[in-house]
């Protein structure tokens, strides 16, 4: 039996991992997040409150559970909030990682750490795993610093950098670009969308499967794991409108400078995913195929709600 531990299980990726991993044979799965569990746990999955900023709590949990694999998805990812609350950002994104590393100690736990395209400055046509980091925001800097913590560790570890993760859950506490744009346009709200930022939107299921593949293959090192389509944020929202037959006239195209955001964003972050494709057979969906997955899940949720009322 292999023991898997997930941090940030209440989040989008965390819940997708729980859903995926509980189907694996010969697995003992412990899901953790700060506070109470906010989703329906599958059979044979245990949940435990864990504050990763509490070093003693991390050490106690590792001593009791002795995980073979750790999927670390917990993070402070609100980019502007990180700019405003730098100490809190450091505590969660850097100290939290350091606490988990110390809690592993001399165990051989495979640490799978989720990072971000925001470690890059966004001025290159394409980014490889060894491309120079140049974070423009405090969030990006905190995630880059968290990556550096693994330089001196002796246990196996993998860093997965990803981009603009989207997906749907029945009780998602925070929205994402797909759910936000769809909801706003369905409600007839006018929205402002930047036309000078480019991303590779990543379906949460694809990222979760990549995490599982890394664990299966005992892969180590740094990998880029994102969607395969490189689109402007405006193109992303136009695709969302087209997919659900919503009014694109409600979408106002503006430059990034027009948003007056607290934190600076990299203009273009196209991640080269060839290494992940070759090393653990990562094959992400295109954006329209990803929207089809979201649509099917939303219909299932709506059907379930109608049956219960």
Residue pairs with C-beta under 8 A, 6 or more apart in sequence:
1 26
1 27
1 28
2 26
2 27
2 28
2 68
2 69
3 27
3 28
3 29
3 30
3 65
3 66
3 67
3 68
3 69
4 21
4 27
4 28
4 29
4 30
4 67
4 68
4 69
4 70
4 71
4 215
5 30
5 32
5 61
5 65
5 67
5 69
5 70
5 71
6 14
6 17
6 18
6 21
6 29
6 30
6 31
6 32
6 70
6 71
6 73
7 14
7 32
7 33
7 50
7 52
7 70
7 71
7 72
7 73
7 74
7 100
8 14
8 32
8 33
8 72
8 73
8 74
8 75
9 15
9 17
9 18
9 31
9 32
9 33
9 37
9 39
9 47
9 73
10 33
10 34
10 35
10 37
10 38
10 39
10 173
11 33
11 73
11 74
11 173
11 174
12 165
12 167
12 169
12 172
12 174
12 176
12 204
13 73
13 114
13 165
13 204
13 207
13 208
13 211
14 31
14 33
14 71
14 73
14 74
15 39
15 169
16 167
16 169
16 204
16 205
16 207
16 208
17 71
17 73
17 208
17 211
17 212
18 29
18 31
18 39
18 41
18 42
18 45
19 42
19 208
20 205
20 208
20 209
20 212
21 27
21 29
21 212
22 29
22 42
22 43
22 44
22 45
24 212
29 44
29 45
29 46
30 45
30 46
30 47
30 48
30 65
30 67
31 37
31 41
31 45
31 46
31 47
31 48
32 47
32 48
32 49
32 50
32 61
33 47
33 49
33 50
33 74
34 49
34 50
34 51
34 52
34 74
35 49
36 49
37 47
38 171
38 173
39 169
39 170
39 171
40 170
41 47
48 61
50 57
50 58
50 61
51 57
52 58
52 74
52 92
52 96
52 97
52 99
52 100
53 91
53 92
53 95
53 96
53 99
54 99
55 99
55 102
55 103
58 99
58 100
58 102
58 103
59 99
59 102
59 103
61 103
62 103
62 104
62 105
62 107
62 109
66 107
67 109
68 108
68 109
68 110
69 109
69 110
69 112
69 215
70 100
70 104
70 109
70 110
70 111
70 112
71 112
71 114
71 211
71 215
72 97
72 100
72 111
72 112
72 113
72 114
73 114
74 92
74 96
75 92
75 93
75 96
75 114
75 143
76 82
76 85
76 88
76 89
76 92
76 93
76 139
76 142
77 116
77 139
78 139
79 118
79 137
79 139
79 261
79 263
79 265
80 261
80 262
80 263
81 89
82 89
82 93
82 137
82 138
82 139
82 142
82 263
83 137
83 138
83 139
83 262
83 263
84 262
86 138
89 138
89 139
89 142
90 142
93 139
93 142
93 143
93 145
93 146
94 142
94 145
94 146
94 149
97 113
97 146
97 149
98 149
100 111
101 111
101 149
101 150
101 153
104 111
104 153
104 155
106 154
107 155
108 155
108 156
109 155
109 156
110 155
110 156
110 157
110 158
110 215
110 218
110 220
111 150
111 153
111 155
111 156
111 157
111 158
112 157
112 158
112 160
112 211
112 214
112 215
113 146
113 147
113 150
113 157
113 158
113 159
113 160
114 160
114 162
114 207
114 211
115 143
115 144
115 146
115 147
115 159
115 160
115 161
115 162
116 139
116 140
116 143
116 161
116 162
116 163
117 127
117 161
117 162
117 163
117 164
117 199
117 200
117 226
117 266
117 269
117 271
118 135
118 136
118 137
118 139
118 140
118 143
118 265
118 266
118 269
119 133
119 134
119 135
119 140
119 143
119 144
119 147
119 161
120 127
120 131
120 133
120 134
120 135
120 140
120 266
120 269
121 134
121 135
121 136
121 266
122 136
122 265
122 266
122 267
122 268
122 269
123 134
123 266
123 267
123 268
124 131
124 268
125 268
125 270
126 270
126 271
126 272
127 224
127 269
127 270
127 271
127 272
128 224
128 272
128 275
129 161
129 221
129 222
129 223
129 224
129 272
129 275
133 144
135 141
135 143
135 144
136 263
136 264
136 265
136 266
137 263
137 264
137 265
138 263
139 263
140 266
147 159
147 222
150 157
150 159
156 218
156 220
157 220
158 214
158 219
158 220
158 221
158 222
158 223
159 221
159 222
159 223
160 207
160 210
160 211
160 214
160 222
160 223
160 224
160 225
160 276
161 222
161 223
161 224
161 225
161 226
161 271
162 202
162 207
162 224
162 225
162 226
163 199
163 200
163 201
163 202
163 226
163 227
163 269
163 271
164 176
164 177
164 199
164 200
164 201
164 202
164 226
164 227
164 236
165 176
165 201
165 202
165 203
165 204
165 207
166 176
166 177
166 178
166 179
166 201
166 202
166 203
166 204
166 290
166 294
167 176
167 178
167 203
167 204
167 205
167 293
167 294
167 297
168 178
168 179
168 294
168 297
168 298
168 301
170 301
170 304
172 179
175 183
177 201
177 233
177 236
177 237
177 240
178 201
178 240
178 291
178 294
181 191
181 193
181 236
181 237
181 240
181 241
182 240
182 244
182 246
184 191
184 250
185 191
185 240
185 241
185 244
185 246
185 247
185 250
185 251
186 244
186 246
188 247
188 250
189 250
190 250
190 251
190 252
191 237
191 250
191 251
191 252
192 252
192 254
192 258
192 259
193 233
193 234
193 237
193 251
193 252
193 253
193 254
194 232
194 233
194 234
194 253
194 254
194 255
194 256
194 258
194 259
195 232
195 233
195 234
195 253
195 254
195 255
196 232
196 255
196 256
196 267
197 232
197 233
197 256
197 265
197 266
197 267
197 268
198 230
198 231
198 232
198 233
198 267
198 268
198 269
198 270
199 230
199 231
199 233
199 236
199 269
200 226
200 227
200 228
200 229
200 230
200 231
200 269
200 270
200 271
201 226
201 227
201 229
201 231
201 236
201 287
201 290
202 225
202 226
202 227
202 284
203 227
203 284
203 285
203 290
203 293
203 294
205 293
206 225
206 227
206 282
206 284
206 285
206 290
207 225
209 282
210 223
210 225
210 276
210 280
210 282
213 219
213 280
213 281
213 282
214 223
214 280
216 280
217 279
217 280
219 279
219 280
221 279
223 273
223 275
223 276
223 279
223 280
223 282
224 271
224 272
224 273
224 275
224 276
225 271
225 273
225 276
225 282
225 284
226 271
226 273
226 284
227 284
227 285
227 286
227 287
227 290
228 273
228 284
228 285
228 286
229 286
229 287
230 270
231 239
231 287
234 251
234 253
236 287
237 251
238 248
238 251
239 287
239 288
239 291
240 246
240 291
241 247
241 248
241 251
242 248
243 288
243 291
243 292
243 295
244 295
256 265
256 267
273 282
273 284
276 282
277 283
285 293
